[in-house]
Amino acid sequence: MNWWNSFETLSKLQTALAILVIALGIITLTFRVRADHVKKAADAKKAAEREQLDKELKEKTAQALTATTALEARQAPWTLSEDQTSQLKALLSQAPQGRIEVAYILSDAERAGRFAKLLANIFKQCGYEVYSEIGMFTNTSDPPPVGLLVIFRTEQDRERALTYCRIFQEVGIHAECIRRNDADQQLDSWINSAVSIYVRNKPT
């Protein structure tokens, strides 16, 4: 083992080992930096995926809540607030009076029927003669008709019908006014009063 006793050989080996150690250190550091970079990229991807999933979940939850709220609104009873009732009575008491006929659509019979009865009672309390609260044919149009339809028989009755229509709109009730001859034939078959109120589907 002459090389073991050779200073020159050992010096070269020492230098080579030092270079190897430095190279291994550089390689180790490079791998560590690369590993950190890959880990950060993976963490960022996972965070982005979680954020996207959270966003989609929030959107679906919001859509579900909106759909639930809309469904509850459609299924809720059709009624008037105390303020609407008081305002409606005050306005109807000052409006031209006459015989009123009230009917409601059968496709929304439970809510439309109750609302028709509510309106009929308000008219009665204001001194009007109310003919009836009867259920009429089921309308299958799409979208279904909503709100009130105020129908008048002749031009002499137009202003009174328009007055009622404006009053309904003023208290926040969707209402339209139409002449009898322009109404559906099925509607025309039950109109007996000069002015009739037809309660259709509950607005949502």
C-alpha positions as semicolon CSV with decimal commas, in nm:
position;residue;x (nm);y (nm);z (nm)
1;M;0,000;0,000;0,000
2;N;0,251;0,253;-0,117
3;W;-0,029;0,495;-0,200
4;W;-0,132;0,505;0,166
5;N;0,212;0,638;0,251
6;S;0,226;0,876;-0,042
7;F;0,147;1,234;0,060
8;E;0,082;1,334;-0,300
9;T;-0,168;1,052;-0,350
10;L;-0,346;1,116;-0,024
11;S;-0,360;1,487;-0,099
12;K;-0,520;1,416;-0,436
13;L;-0,766;1,178;-0,275
14;Q;-0,847;1,437;-0,009
15;T;-0,906;1,699;-0,277
16;A;-1,125;1,458;-0,476
17;L;-1,327;1,369;-0,168
18;A;-1,373;1,739;-0,087
19;I;-1,497;1,802;-0,440
20;L;-1,729;1,500;-0,411
21;V;-1,865;1,626;-0,080
22;I;-1,924;1,971;-0,230
23;A;-2,093;1,813;-0,533
24;L;-2,312;1,597;-0,312
25;G;-2,400;1,905;-0,107
26;I;-2,496;2,096;-0,420
27;I;-2,697;1,800;-0,550
28;T;-2,868;1,761;-0,210
29;L;-2,947;2,131;-0,197
30;T;-3,078;2,122;-0,556
31;F;-3,303;1,827;-0,475
32;R;-3,424;2,001;-0,158
33;V;-3,504;2,323;-0,345
34;R;-3,678;2,124;-0,617
35;A;-3,872;1,921;-0,360
36;D;-3,981;2,241;-0,186
37;H;-4,089;2,388;-0,518
38;V;-4,285;2,075;-0,612
39;K;-4,445;2,063;-0,266
40;K;-4,546;2,429;-0,284
41;A;-4,691;2,374;-0,634
42;A;-4,884;2,069;-0,510
43;D;-5,009;2,258;-0,203
44;A;-5,112;2,552;-0,421
45;K;-5,298;2,316;-0,657
46;K;-5,476;2,149;-0,366
47;A;-5,565;2,489;-0,218
48;A;-5,700;2,605;-0,555
49;E;-5,902;2,285;-0,590
50;R;-6,040;2,325;-0,235
51;E;-6,125;2,688;-0,309
52;Q;-6,303;2,586;-0,631
53;L;-6,492;2,311;-0,449
54;D;-6,588;2,555;-0,172
55;K;-6,706;2,805;-0,434
56;E;-6,911;2,542;-0,617
57;L;-7,057;2,421;-0,287
58;K;-7,153;2,776;-0,187
59;E;-7,310;2,836;-0,530
60;K;-7,508;2,511;-0,512
61;T;-7,613;2,590;-0,155
62;A;-7,724;2,940;-0,262
63;Q;-7,916;2,793;-0,557
64;A;-8,081;2,538;-0,330
65;L;-8,178;2,809;-0,082
66;T;-8,314;3,026;-0,363
67;A;-8,515;2,733;-0,501
68;T;-8,643;2,649;-0,152
69;T;-8,739;3,011;-0,088
70;A;-8,916;3,031;-0,424
71;L;-9,099;2,705;-0,353
72;E;-9,205;2,827;-0,009
73;A;-9,323;3,154;-0,163
74;R;-9,530;2,965;-0,422
75;Q;-9,681;2,741;-0,156
76;A;-9,740;3,017;0,098
77;P;-10,097;3,145;0,149
78;W;-10,202;3,448;-0,053
79;T;-10,297;3,720;0,190
80;L;-10,263;4,091;0,267
81;S;-10,066;4,264;0,537
82;E;-10,245;4,480;0,792
83;D;-10,120;4,793;0,616
84;Q;-10,241;4,668;0,277
85;T;-10,581;4,578;0,421
86;S;-10,622;4,919;0,589
87;Q;-10,510;5,102;0,276
88;L;-10,737;4,893;0,053
89;K;-11,040;4,959;0,273
90;A;-10,968;5,331;0,284
91;L;-10,935;5,356;-0,096
92;L;-11,237;5,135;-0,174
93;S;-11,452;5,337;0,069
94;Q;-11,386;5,648;-0,140
95;A;-11,424;5,475;-0,480
96;P;-11,745;5,455;-0,689
97;Q;-11,951;5,168;-0,551
98;G;-12,162;4,913;-0,732
99;R;-12,227;4,544;-0,756
100;I;-11,910;4,336;-0,758
101;E;-11,872;3,977;-0,872
102;V;-11,577;3,774;-0,743
103;A;-11,445;3,444;-0,880
104;Y;-11,120;3,250;-0,863
105;I;-10,924;3,009;-1,077
106;L;-10,950;2,639;-0,994
107;S;-10,589;2,556;-1,078
108;D;-10,487;2,746;-0,765
109;A;-10,816;2,694;-0,585
110;E;-10,694;2,683;-0,226
111;R;-10,498;3,008;-0,229
112;A;-10,697;3,188;-0,499
113;G;-11,024;3,085;-0,331
114;R;-10,914;3,216;0,008
115;F;-10,789;3,539;-0,145
116;A;-11,117;3,582;-0,336
117;K;-11,308;3,540;-0,011
118;L;-11,076;3,790;0,159
119;L;-11,136;4,048;-0,115
120;A;-11,511;3,983;-0,114
121;N;-11,524;4,044;0,262
122;I;-11,328;4,368;0,226
123;F;-11,566;4,491;-0,043
124;K;-11,863;4,398;0,179
125;Q;-11,711;4,584;0,475
126;C;-11,680;4,890;0,252
127;G;-12,051;4,877;0,164
128;Y;-12,036;4,701;-0,173
129;E;-12,286;4,443;-0,291
130;V;-12,083;4,130;-0,361
131;Y;-12,247;3,876;-0,590
132;S;-12,045;3,560;-0,516
133;E;-11,710;3,397;-0,456
134;I;-11,720;3,112;-0,708
135;G;-11,451;2,884;-0,851
136;M;-11,399;2,893;-1,225
137;F;-11,228;2,683;-1,488
138;T;-10,868;2,563;-1,465
139;N;-10,635;2,761;-1,685
140;T;-10,354;2,552;-1,837
141;S;-10,161;2,828;-2,011
142;D;-9,785;2,849;-1,959
143;P;-9,686;3,059;-1,780
144;P;-10,006;3,053;-1,575
145;P;-10,196;3,384;-1,538
146;V;-10,130;3,558;-1,207
147;G;-10,286;3,837;-1,005
148;L;-10,629;3,990;-1,048
149;L;-10,825;4,044;-1,365
150;V;-11,086;4,321;-1,340
151;I;-11,351;4,275;-1,611
152;F;-11,612;4,534;-1,710
153;R;-11,917;4,476;-1,929
154;T;-11,969;4,808;-2,109
155;E;-11,787;5,135;-2,168
156;Q;-12,001;5,291;-1,894
157;D;-11,838;5,051;-1,648
158;R;-11,483;5,106;-1,770
159;E;-11,394;5,391;-1,532
160;R;-11,516;5,206;-1,225
161;A;-11,319;4,897;-1,326
162;L;-11,009;5,102;-1,395
163;T;-11,046;5,269;-1,054
164;Y;-11,050;4,930;-0,879
165;C;-10,754;4,815;-1,086
166;R;-10,552;5,124;-0,990
167;I;-10,645;5,075;-0,623
168;F;-10,524;4,715;-0,630
169;Q;-10,199;4,818;-0,792
170;E;-10,154;5,101;-0,543
171;V;-10,163;4,860;-0,247
172;G;-9,924;4,619;-0,418
173;I;-10,165;4,369;-0,578
174;H;-10,090;4,278;-0,940
175;A;-10,403;4,359;-1,141
176;E;-10,511;4,399;-1,504
177;C;-10,828;4,549;-1,649
178;I;-11,011;4,411;-1,953
179;R;-11,347;4,447;-2,124
180;R;-11,585;4,150;-2,116
181;N;-11,588;4,104;-2,494
182;D;-11,209;4,072;-2,491
183;A;-11,209;3,811;-2,214
184;D;-11,196;3,438;-2,262
185;Q;-11,531;3,280;-2,355
186;Q;-11,516;3,063;-2,045
187;L;-11,479;3,377;-1,835
188;D;-11,760;3,541;-2,024
189;S;-11,998;3,261;-1,928
190;W;-12,007;3,355;-1,560
191;I;-11,989;3,735;-1,576
192;N;-12,319;3,866;-1,440
193;S;-12,217;4,198;-1,287
194;A;-12,110;4,517;-1,455
195;V;-11,767;4,478;-1,294
196;S;-11,619;4,142;-1,201
197;I;-11,297;4,047;-1,027
198;Y;-11,128;3,724;-1,127
199;V;-10,860;3,600;-0,884
200;R;-10,599;3,404;-1,074
201;N;-10,281;3,226;-0,959
202;K;-10,082;3,376;-0,671
203;P;-9,791;3,589;-0,797
204;T;-9,449;3,466;-0,680
